[in-house]
Structures are given as structure tokens and as C-alpha cells.
Amino acid sequence: MSKIQNFTYHSHNNFGGVFDGRHSPEDMISRAEEIGFEAIGVSNHLICHPHMPLSHGMFFRDFNKSLDIYKRSLDCLDEIASRHKIKVLKGFEVDFFPSAQWRNAFEKALKELNVDYLIGSTHFIRTADETLMCNIYHLDELPQGTTPEDIDEYVANYWENIIACISSGYFDFIAHLDYCTQFNLGVGPKWDDYKWRIIESLDRHQMPFEVNTKGIDNIGRPFPESWIIKELCRRQVPVLISDDAHYVEHIGRHFAAVEEMLTQFGCQKRFKF
């Protein structure tokens, strides 16, 4: 097994009581430094869309209203980083949407955010026109009368969203490719064509992807599933390990196990800033 990756670029904290991390930015950075990591990237969620359900305080419908919290969270990181030796990178895990309306608003907001990197992600199933969307953690909020056929349509758009995210040009790497599977969405052979399209898109763009260790605790395997990781390694698509840490205890979790997997798959191309 090769040397275990000693950095993480996918971590969350509870800045301002807004984001969904369970510990403070100071606590997370201090922990990464304590265990000997050379760098930590802080990537709280950037989730904003005019039709966003407001089921969590970090969900916004207006970029103009969300920019203040984003900017203050970045300023906080600058202040903390000045007191630590570990390299601190500032980023966001961005929920991407393909519509021109969202892209225009996002590009405008991005000009005001001093970030080092961006992670592309998808946490929502949705209609094609983006007028109805539901976070995969809040499936009980789907409208009454939603049919299995409706859900299949929304899940298909989830996969299409990832494909569009890969080709958008906004992101440095893509998060947890098959995250929806932990909620039994997108599971089974009928979704394999979408997964192969994601593989082809990552390969074509040589877009880095993460092996997200959070899935090991949640469903007994990382995201994405092993055959996808193996195929992407075979194609030499750049890969990094992410802990998706929301707690200090999760920083670096299961990195050794994933390193062993990547060695078995003959992984040759790793991503690092």
C-alpha cells in the first residue's frame, strides 16, 4: 500500500450556526493539524436556487442574501489560518444546477467570493425545469401524490445533473458520485447507463473525482461503488480521498482502507492542489 493521503479538501463546520458541521472551524482545523495533515480544505455547502425548499438554514433562494454569510465564513478562515501552521484552503461544496438562470446568478456571486477551489456536488432530485426539487435527506417533503414514476424521473435528472456538473468547467473535483444510493435511489441495473455516462464524462474531461469515505459508515462502502472506482482508475481519471468530515473525529476516517482499495485497482493518478 502506498503512503496514506495526509490532507482533506472536503470538510464542514458549524460557522454562524448556519452550516451543517458539528464542530467549529477552529476545532476542525486544529484537529487536522494535530493528526499531522499537511492541509485541510474547508468546503461548507453553497446551496442556493430560486426554487430551493427552505428546510435547512443553509438553503437559500437568493445569492444576494446568502453572500454575506459566505463572505464572513471565508474571512473567519483567514483569521484562523493565520494562527496555525497547517495549510488552510478555502472552498465550497456547491450544489450545481444546469439552468441558465442558476448559472448566471452563480457566476455573478462567484466574482465576489475569494475561494481557492470549488467542489461540484448534487444532493437534490428534481424536475427537469428545476421548479420542484427535493434534497435526498428530506424525501418526506416530496408533494403528496408523488408516484414511483415521478421519482424515477427526478432520479434521472439527478444523474443528468452530475453529468452537466462535470462538463460545466466550474469545479476542481466532483463529490460522491452516487450519493443518492444511500437512500435506495438510483439503485439497480436500470441506472447503469447513467453511471457509464458519468464515467465517460469524467474520462473525457479528465475531471478529478473523490472516493468519499462517509459511505463506509453509512452503507458499508465508499461513494461511488467499487466497480465505478475501478473503471475510473483503469482510465487514469484523477482521484482523491475525501472524508466529508462534519465532526472532528471524522477527519481522515477510513483513509487507510481506501488507499488499500486504490492500490488493488492499480490507481496511478492522484489529485492534489
N, C-alpha and C positions, 0 to 999 in steps of 0.2 A: 504493500500500500504506500502511496506517495505521502508526502508531508500533508498534514491536515490544514485546510484553509484557516487562516487566522485573522479573518475580517468578516464583517457582515455589512451589507448595504441595505438590508430590509428590516427595519426596526420601528417600533411605535412607542409613543409615550402619552402621558395624560395632560399635556400642556393646556393651561387655561380651563381645565375641566371640560374641554371640548372633544378631544380625540379619545380613541378607544384603548390606548395603552393603559396599563395598570400602575405604572411607576413613572416618576418624574423624569424629565430629560437628564437632569444631573445624575439620578440613580442609574439610568441605563448606560450613560457614557462612562461613569465610574466603574460599573461592573465590567464593561468591555475592556477597560484599561487594566482592571485588577486581574483578569484571566489571561492577560498578555496579548490581546488582539492588537494589531498594528493600526487598525482603522475601524470606525463604525460609521455607517451611513444612517441618518435619521430620515425616515420616509413616512411621515404621517399621511393620512388619507386626504386627497384632494378630490372631493365628490360634490359636483355642482352641475345642475341641469334645471332648466325651467319647469320640468315636469317631475322633479325629484320628490318622492314621498318624504315628508319631514319626520320620519320615525326615529331619527337619531340626531343629536345636536351637531354632529359633524357633517350632516347633509344640508346642502344649500341650494337655493334656486336662483341666486343672483351672484355672479362673480364680484360685482362691485361691493356687495355686502360681506362677502367671505374674505376679500383680500386683506382686510385689517388683521384678522386672526392669523392668516398665513404669514404675513409680513412679521408680525410680532413673534411668532414661533421661530422664524428664521433668525431674528435679532437675538432671541434668547439663546439659540445655539452658538452664535458668535461669542456671546459673553461667557458661556460655559467652556467653550473650546479654548478660550484664552487662558483658562486656569488648569488645563490638562495637557499632558504630553501626547496622548493618543490623537491620531488624525481624525477629525470630525468632518464628515461630508454632509452637506445639506441637500435634501431632495424631497420629493413627494411621490407617493404611490397614487397615481392618477387613474380614476375611472374614466376610460375613454368612451366617447360616443361618436359615431361616424357622420352625423348630420352637419351640414354647413353651418347651421345656427350654433351648434356647440363648438365646432372648430374655431369659428370666428371669435367667439367670446373667450375661448381658452387661449388662443394666440394673443389676444389683447391683454389678458391677465398675465400671461407668461412674461411679457415685457416688463412687468413691474415686480417680478419675483427673482431675487438673486439666488439661484439654485445651482448646485454642482451637477445634478443629474435628475432624471425622471424615470420612474418605473411605470410601465403600461400594465393596466390590470382591468379585469371585468368581474364585477360582483353582482350584476343585475341581469335578470331575464326581462325581456321587453317586447313590445310590438315593434314592427319594422319602422313605423313613423315616430317612435320614441314618445308617444303621448301617454303610454302606460308602461311603467317599469316597476319591478319589484326586486328588492335586494334578496339574494338567496338565503340570507339569515332570517328573513321576515316573510316566508311564503304564506303564512296565515293572513297576510294583508292583501292577497290576491282577491279581486272582486268576487262577490257571491255569484255563483253560476258559471265560474271558470271551468271549462271542460278539459279532459285529458288532451284533446286535440289542440285546444288553445295553448296548453302548457308546452306541448311538443313544438308548436310554432314559436313560442317565446324562447325555448331552449335552442332551437335552430338559430335564432337571432343572437343568442349568447355566443355560439361558436362563430357566427359571421362577424360578430363584434371583435373577437380576438384576432381573426384574420385581418380585418381592417386596421386594427391597432398595430399589428406587426408592420404593415406597409405604410403607416402614417408618417413615419420619419420623426416623430416627436420623442421617442423613448430610447433609453440606453439599454434596457433589457425588459423582458416580459415576465410577469409574475405568474405563479401557479396555474399552468395552462388548463388543467381540468378540475379546477377548484369546485365546480358545481357538483362533482360526483359524490362529495361527502354528504350531500343531501339527496342522493339517489336520483339526480338529474343527469341526463346525458350518458346514462349507463346502458351498455349493451351494444351488439353489433350494428344496429341501425344507425349509430352515431359515428361509426368508424370512418366513413368517408370524410366527415368534417375534421376528424383528428388527422387524417392523412393530408388534408388541405392545409392544416396548420403546420404540419411538419414541412410540407413543400414550401410554404411561405417563409418559415424561419430559415430554411436552407437557402432559398433564393436571395433573401436579403442579408443572410449571414447575421441574423439578429440574435444576440445572446438571450438565453432563457435561464431561469433559475430552477434548480431542484429544491423544492420547498419542504423543509423537514417537519413543518407543522402537521402534515398529513400523517406522519408516523404515529403521533399521539392520537390523532382524531380517528383515522380509519386503518391504521396498521401499515401504511405505505406512504411514501412522499408523493407530492404533486409534481409532475404528472406521473402516471403509472409507468412501470418499468419498461414496457416494450417501446413506449414513446421515447424515453430517455435513451435507451439502447440505440434506437434508429437515429436519433439526432446526434449521438456520439459517433455513430458509423459515418454520418455525413459531415462530421467535424464542424458542427454548429457550436459556437462558443457557449460554455456553460459555467455557472457559478452556483454555489450552495447558499441558500438563504434560510435563516431560522424563523423569519417573520415574527420576531420576538415582541410580545406585548408585556412580558414580565422579565425582570432581571434574570430569573432562573432559566429563561429560555434562550438566552444568548449563547450561541454555539451548540445548541442541543442537537444531538444525533449527527453532528458533522463527521465523526469518525466512521459511522455506519455508511453514510452516503459516499465518503471517499472510497471505501472498500467497493461499493457498487460501481462507481465510476471507473475504478481500476479494472474490475471484472469486464466492463463494457469497452475497455480499450480507449477510454476518453483521452484525447490528445490536445484538445483546445479549450483552454480555460479563460474566463473573462475576469479582468481586474482593471480598476482605474489606475 
